[in-house]
Amino acid sequence: MLLAEAYGVTGQAETGCRVLTEAQAVVEQSGVRFYEAELYRLKGELLLTLSSDSRSQAEACFHRALEVAHQQQARSQPVKTPEHNFLPRHPPTTQGLTIAFP
C-alpha cells in the first residue's frame, strides 16, 4: 500500500493503481483481508487523480471500501473516505454511536 501511495504522491497514479490491483489479487488468493478496505480506499483516491472519467470507478472503490469495513465490523479504525459526493452530509447514527466521516 505504501508503494502505491508513493506512486500517487509522485504523480504516477496509474502505476499505483496497478500495484493495488496486484495487492487485491494477493488478498483474493491468500484470504488475508485485514487491509482490504484500505486497498479499495486508496485505489479510489488514486483514480480521482487520473481523470474525470475515472470518477465512477473511484466512487465504486469507496463504496466497496465501506462495504468491506462493514462486513469486517470495523469499529476501531474507520475507513478514511474523502468527502466527495459519495457520502451523506449528516453521519448516520447506529446503536447510540455516531459514525464519524472525515
C-alpha positions in Angstrom: 0.0 0.0 0.0 2.8 2.4 0.8 4.3 1.9 -2.6 1.0 2.6 -4.3 0.6 5.7 -2.2 4.1 6.9 -3.0 3.4 6.5 -6.7 0.3 8.6 -6.3 2.3 11.4 -4.5 4.8 11.4 -7.3 2.2 11.8 -10.0 2.2 8.1 -11.1 -1.3 7.2 -10.1 -1.7 4.7 -13.0 1.3 2.7 -11.7 -0.1 3.0 -8.1 -3.4 1.5 -9.3 -1.6 -1.4 -11.0 0.2 -2.1 -7.7 -3.1 -2.1 -5.8 -4.7 -4.4 -8.4 -1.8 -6.8 -7.8 -2.3 -6.4 -4.0 -6.1 -7.2 -4.4 -5.2 -10.3 -6.3 -3.0 -11.4 -3.4 -5.8 -10.7 -1.0 -8.1 -13.0 -3.1 -5.5 -15.7 -3.3 -4.4 -15.7 0.4 -7.7 -14.8 2.0 -5.9 -12.4 4.3 -8.3 -9.4 4.2 -7.1 -7.2 7.1 -6.2 -4.2 4.8 -8.7 -4.9 2.1 -10.9 -1.9 2.8 -7.8 0.4 2.8 -6.8 -1.1 -0.6 -10.1 0.0 -2.1 -10.0 3.4 -0.4 -6.5 4.1 -1.7 -7.4 2.9 -5.2 -10.3 5.3 -5.2 -8.1 8.2 -4.2 -5.6 7.4 -7.0 -8.4 7.0 -9.6 -9.7 10.5 -8.7 -6.4 12.0 -9.7 -6.4 10.3 -13.1 -9.3 11.9 -14.9 -13.0 12.8 -14.6 -13.7 9.6 -16.5 -12.4 7.7 -13.5 -14.8 9.3 -11.1 -17.4 6.5 -11.2 -14.7 3.8 -10.7 -13.4 5.8 -7.8 -16.9 6.0 -6.3 -17.3 2.2 -6.7 -14.0 1.8 -4.8 -15.1 4.0 -2.0 -18.4 2.2 -1.7 -16.6 -1.2 -1.8 -14.2 0.0 1.0 -17.2 0.9 3.2 -18.9 -2.4 2.4 -15.7 -4.4 3.3 -15.2 -2.4 6.5 -18.8 -3.0 7.5 -18.5 -6.7 6.7 -15.4 -6.9 8.9 -17.3 -5.0 11.6 -14.6 -2.4 11.6 -15.0 -0.2 14.6 -11.6 0.7 15.9 -10.3 2.4 12.7 -12.9 3.9 10.4 -12.2 3.9 6.7 -11.0 7.3 5.6 -13.0 8.0 2.5 -12.8 11.6 1.2 -15.7 13.9 1.5 -16.9 13.9 -2.1 -20.4 13.5 -3.2 -20.3 9.8 -2.2 -21.2 10.1 1.4 -24.2 11.6 3.3 -23.8 15.1 4.7 -25.0 14.0 8.1 -23.4 11.0 9.7 -25.8 8.2 10.4 -26.4 7.1 14.0 -26.1 3.4 15.0 -26.8 2.0 18.4 -26.3 5.3 20.1 -22.9 5.8 18.4 -22.3 8.4 15.7 -20.2 7.2 12.8 -17.6 9.8 12.0 -16.9 10.8 8.4 -13.8 12.8 7.9 
